[in-house]
Amino acid sequence: MIVLLVDDQYEGKTKQLARIANRMADIELAHVTSAREAIKFMREKRVDLLILDLQIPSELGQDIDLVGGRQLLEFIEINHDIKKPVKVVALTAHSDSYDQCYDFFGSRGWALLHDPSVETLESLLRAQAFGGQADEMELFDAAILTALEHTELEAVLALPFDWKETRFNNDITTYYVGRIHLPNGSSKKIIACSAPRMGMAATAILATKICLKFKPKILAMTGIAAAVKGEAELGDILVADPSWDWGSGKLTLRNGKPVFLSEPAQIPLDPDVAAKIRTLSVSREYLNEIYAGFKGKRPPHDLSVKIGPVASGAVVLEDPETVELIRSQNRKTIGVEMEAYGLMSAAFYMGSQRPTTIVLKSVCDFADPTKNNEWQAYAAYTSAQYLYKLLTQHLFTS
């Protein structure tokens, strides 16, 4: 496999890539320092993988162009005497260049990586050596999932993360990628999407795919849930700790009547995250601001955060008796929904690649026959906004 590196500097990423490639069999590595040299090389040889810095000069000795890598590729596209590279990956440490060129690379199915780590670069080369796809090696610092494309995902996409819609090869999911801007001036890469349908199975499959493909450090889910009456109010943010499948167990007969014997496996919230949120919930940090920021109909009471047991099930509940059955599995249950356990179990079984996982869902009803859709937009909004505060102010600061 021929790998061509285009970078005007040898130190840094190019040197790291060279060291990695030298440890791998069947890789012929070449390095050039300008667009002109790259063109000359590709007129003579077909490159299996072209890795280029976005900021390169057209000729050695000239000034660096902030989008020189893109201009090189545009030139290659219209000149038929140049052997087109099989796969292309571009690297940049500059947010401005990344933003200017993201759509260009995404529309062509090529990868554009923002300041990738050494581990990412090694994974990239190994994936190519074994027939992987370069555009699937883009890694993200955080991922947000929702169960509903409308209402829930819309509330996430309203967050100020500079979202851009994108698709990846051989993947039916529509993703939205953006950047989390932190108070210290740095930024983190984030990706968001919704499951194809409600329920634990669809969420677990999507969460597993995201963990394996994008390796986020933080995996979160926002959206709507039902509260146990007396434990929370409409719009309140429920943080699942722990989560379990309330339908897990055995259905048998006792005295000729069906009896359900529950056997819940509960997955807790990360203790450090739980401690941060408990502190914030006591101080009521951000809650008044979030409440006041909603432009639609709001409940007359203050917004609160509740941390406690949240059960997941396969059905939409409108039955207080079933809610009482769920409470018998954990008397401190604060809410019921359909996806949290799927997300948390998928992440839990990632092993060494396990991300920090958090489910925040806000109350839109009380799982009784009077439920309706009146408060869904407000609930989706409060959960998404609270996650925004956690991501920008707390979860990336330790």
DALINDA-V524432 format. One record per backbone hydrogen bond with DSSP energy under -0.5 kcal/mol. NH is the residue of the N-H (numbers start at 1). CO is the residue of the C=O. E is the energy in kcal/mol with one decimal. If there is no record, write none. Layout:
NH,CO,E + NH,CO,E
This chain:
3,1,-0.6 + 3,28,-2.9 + 4,49,-2.3 + 5,3,-0.5 + 5,30,-3.0 + 6,51,-2.5 + 7,5,-0.6 + 7,32,-2.3 + 14,11,-0.6 + 15,10,-1.2 + 16,12,-2.0 + 17,13,-2.8 + 18,14,-2.3 + 19,15,-2.1 + 20,16,-2.1 + 21,17,-3.0 + 22,18,-2.1 + 23,19,-0.6 + 23,20,-1.1 + 24,21,-1.4 + 27,24,-0.7 + 28,1,-3.1 + 28,26,-0.5 + 29,27,-0.7 + 30,3,-2.6 + 32,5,-2.7 + 35,57,-2.2 + 36,58,-2.3 + 38,34,-1.9 + 39,35,-2.4 + 40,36,-2.1 + 41,37,-2.2 + 42,38,-2.3 + 43,39,-1.1 + 44,40,-0.7 + 44,41,-0.9 + 45,41,-2.1 + 47,45,-0.6 + 48,2,-1.3 + 49,2,-2.0 + 50,87,-2.8 + 51,4,-2.8 + 51,49,-0.6 + 52,50,-0.5 + 52,89,-2.1 + 53,6,-2.7 + 54,91,-2.4 + 56,54,-1.2 + 56,65,-0.8 + 62,59,-2.1 + 65,56,-1.4 + 68,54,-0.5 + 68,65,-1.9 + 69,54,-2.6 + 71,67,-2.0 + 72,68,-2.0 + 73,69,-1.8 + 74,70,-2.4 + 75,71,-1.9 + 76,72,-2.1 + 77,73,-2.1 + 78,74,-1.0 + 79,75,-0.7 + 79,76,-0.8 + 80,78,-0.6 + 82,79,-1.2 + 83,42,-2.1 + 84,82,-0.5 + 86,47,-2.5 + 87,48,-1.0 + 89,50,-2.8 + 90,111,-2.5 + 91,52,-2.4 + 92,113,-1.7 + 95,93,-0.5 + 98,94,-2.1 + 99,95,-2.6 + 100,96,-2.2 + 101,97,-1.8 + 102,98,-1.4 + 105,101,-2.1 + 106,102,-2.8 + 107,103,-2.4 + 108,104,-0.5 + 108,105,-0.9 + 109,106,-1.1 + 110,105,-2.5 + 111,88,-1.6 + 113,90,-2.9 + 115,92,-3.0 + 115,113,-0.8 + 121,117,-2.0 + 122,118,-2.4 + 123,119,-2.4 + 124,120,-2.3 + 125,121,-2.2 + 126,122,-2.5 + 127,123,-2.4 + 128,124,-1.8 + 129,125,-2.2 + 130,126,-1.6 + 131,128,-1.4 + 132,127,-5.3 + 136,133,-1.3 + 137,134,-2.0 + 140,214,-2.0 + 141,189,-1.6 + 142,189,-1.6 + 143,218,-2.2 + 144,191,-2.3 + 145,220,-2.6 + 146,193,-1.2 + 152,150,-2.7 + 153,148,-1.8 + 154,149,-0.5 + 155,151,-1.5 + 156,152,-1.4 + 157,153,-2.7 + 158,154,-0.8 + 159,156,-1.8 + 161,159,-2.4 + 164,177,-1.8 + 166,175,-2.8 + 171,168,-1.2 + 175,166,-2.4 + 175,173,-0.6 + 176,192,-2.1 + 177,164,-2.5 + 178,190,-2.6 + 179,161,-2.4 + 180,188,-3.3 + 181,179,-0.6 + 182,180,-0.6 + 182,186,-2.7 + 183,392,-0.7 + 185,182,-2.0 + 188,180,-2.0 + 190,178,-2.3 + 191,142,-1.8 + 192,176,-2.5 + 193,144,-1.8 + 195,146,-2.4 + 203,199,-1.7 + 204,200,-2.9 + 205,201,-2.3 + 206,202,-2.2 + 207,203,-2.9 + 208,204,-2.3 + 209,205,-2.2 + 210,206,-2.4 + 211,207,-2.5 + 212,208,-2.4 + 213,209,-2.5 + 214,210,-2.7 + 215,210,-0.9 + 215,211,-0.8 + 217,141,-0.9 + 218,141,-1.5 + 219,356,-3.0 + 220,143,-2.8 + 221,358,-1.8 + 222,145,-1.4 + 223,360,-0.6 + 225,362,-2.2 + 226,336,-2.8 + 227,365,-2.4 + 228,334,-2.1 + 229,227,-0.5 + 230,232,-0.5 + 231,228,-2.5 + 232,228,-0.7 + 235,363,-2.9 + 236,233,-2.0 + 237,304,-2.5 + 238,236,-0.6 + 238,361,-2.8 + 239,237,-0.5 + 239,306,-3.0 + 240,238,-0.6 + 240,359,-1.9 + 241,242,-0.8 + 241,308,-2.5 + 242,267,-0.6 + 243,267,-2.0 + 244,310,-0.8 + 246,244,-0.8 + 246,312,-2.4 + 247,312,-0.5 + 248,245,-1.7 + 250,261,-2.6 + 252,250,-0.6 + 252,259,-3.0 + 254,257,-3.0 + 257,254,-1.4 + 259,252,-3.4 + 261,250,-3.7 + 261,259,-0.6 + 262,260,-0.7 + 263,248,-2.9 + 266,264,-0.6 + 267,243,-2.7 + 268,266,-0.5 + 270,357,-0.6 + 274,270,-2.7 + 275,271,-2.3 + 276,272,-1.9 + 277,273,-2.4 + 278,274,-2.4 + 279,275,-2.0 + 280,276,-2.2 + 281,277,-2.9 + 282,278,-1.9 + 283,279,-1.8 + 284,280,-1.0 + 285,280,-1.6 + 287,284,-0.8 + 288,284,-0.6 + 290,286,-2.4 + 291,287,-2.6 + 292,288,-2.5 + 293,289,-1.3 + 294,290,-0.6 + 294,291,-1.0 + 306,237,-3.1 + 308,239,-2.1 + 308,306,-0.5 + 310,242,-2.4 + 311,335,-2.2 + 312,244,-3.3 + 313,337,-1.8 + 317,315,-0.5 + 323,319,-1.7 + 324,320,-1.9 + 325,321,-1.7 + 326,322,-2.3 + 327,323,-2.2 + 328,324,-1.3 + 329,325,-0.6 + 329,326,-1.5 + 330,326,-0.9 + 333,330,-2.2 + 334,309,-2.9 + 335,309,-1.2 + 336,226,-2.8 + 337,311,-2.5 + 342,339,-0.7 + 343,339,-1.9 + 344,340,-2.7 + 345,341,-2.5 + 346,342,-1.8 + 347,343,-2.1 + 348,344,-2.1 + 349,345,-1.7 + 350,347,-1.7 + 351,348,-0.8 + 353,350,-1.6 + 354,351,-1.9 + 356,217,-2.8 + 357,355,-0.5 + 358,219,-2.1 + 360,221,-3.0 + 360,358,-0.5 + 361,238,-2.4 + 361,359,-0.5 + 362,223,-2.6 + 363,236,-2.2 + 364,225,-2.5 + 365,225,-0.9 + 371,368,-2.1 + 376,373,-1.3 + 379,375,-2.4 + 380,376,-2.8 + 381,377,-2.1 + 382,378,-2.4 + 383,379,-2.0 + 384,380,-2.0 + 385,381,-2.6 + 386,382,-2.0 + 387,383,-1.9 + 388,384,-2.1 + 389,385,-1.8 + 390,386,-2.1 + 391,387,-2.9 + 392,388,-2.3 + 393,389,-2.0 + 394,390,-2.0 + 395,390,-3.3 + 397,394,-1.4
